[in-house]
């Protein structure tokens, strides 16, 4: 039998959980104001632009770091 690795399944579960929690909060009228939310901005499009900036600049060294960890793990 084949399927997702445990870590991948956990990521999907967490993403689904976060989506449900966000929907429930939205239904209750809970919002994150742009001044309180870090990369959260006035519109979804602006928030996505901010996320793009973060991933392009702030995470440049992450891929090599993750690859280094993976290559040097004990089998």
C-alpha positions as CSV (number, residue, x, y, z in Angstrom):
1,X,0.0,0.0,0.0
2,X,1.3,3.5,-0.9
3,X,0.3,6.8,0.5
4,X,1.6,10.1,1.9
5,X,4.5,10.2,4.3
6,X,3.5,10.9,7.8
7,X,5.0,14.4,7.7
8,X,3.1,15.3,4.5
9,X,-0.2,13.9,6.0
10,X,0.4,16.0,9.1
11,X,0.9,19.2,7.0
12,X,-2.3,18.6,5.1
13,X,-4.2,18.0,8.3
14,X,-2.8,21.2,9.9
15,X,-3.7,23.2,6.8
16,X,-7.2,21.8,6.8
17,X,-7.6,22.5,10.5
18,X,-6.3,26.1,10.0
19,X,-8.8,26.6,7.2
20,X,-11.7,25.4,9.3
21,X,-10.7,27.6,12.2
22,X,-10.3,30.6,10.0
23,X,-13.8,30.0,8.5
24,X,-15.3,29.7,11.9
25,X,-13.6,32.9,13.1
26,X,-14.8,34.7,9.9
27,X,-18.4,33.6,10.6
28,X,-18.1,35.1,14.0
29,X,-16.9,38.4,12.6
30,X,-13.3,38.0,13.9
31,X,-10.8,39.8,11.7
32,X,-7.1,40.6,11.8
33,X,-6.5,44.2,11.2
34,X,-3.6,45.1,8.9
35,X,-1.8,46.9,11.8
36,X,-2.0,43.8,13.9
37,X,-1.2,41.1,11.4
38,X,2.4,41.2,10.3
39,X,2.2,40.4,6.6
40,X,-1.6,40.7,6.7
41,X,-2.6,43.7,4.6
42,X,-5.8,45.6,3.5
43,X,-6.7,43.1,0.8
44,X,-6.0,39.5,0.0
45,X,-4.0,40.6,-3.1
46,X,-1.8,42.9,-0.9
47,X,-1.3,40.1,1.6
48,X,-0.2,37.7,-1.2
49,X,2.2,40.3,-2.4
50,X,3.7,40.6,1.1
51,X,3.9,36.8,1.3
52,X,5.7,36.8,-2.0
53,X,8.2,39.3,-0.7
54,X,8.8,37.2,2.4
55,X,9.4,34.0,0.5
56,X,11.7,35.7,-2.1
57,X,13.8,37.6,0.3
58,X,13.4,36.2,3.8
59,X,13.6,32.5,3.0
60,X,16.5,32.5,0.5
61,X,18.8,30.5,2.8
62,X,16.1,28.1,3.9
63,X,16.3,25.7,0.9
64,X,20.1,25.1,1.3
65,X,19.7,24.7,5.0
66,X,16.9,22.1,4.6
67,X,18.9,20.3,1.9
68,X,22.0,20.2,4.2
69,X,19.9,18.7,7.0
70,X,18.4,16.1,4.7
71,X,21.8,15.1,3.2
72,X,23.4,14.7,6.6
73,X,20.7,12.7,8.4
74,X,21.6,9.4,9.7
75,X,20.0,6.6,7.6
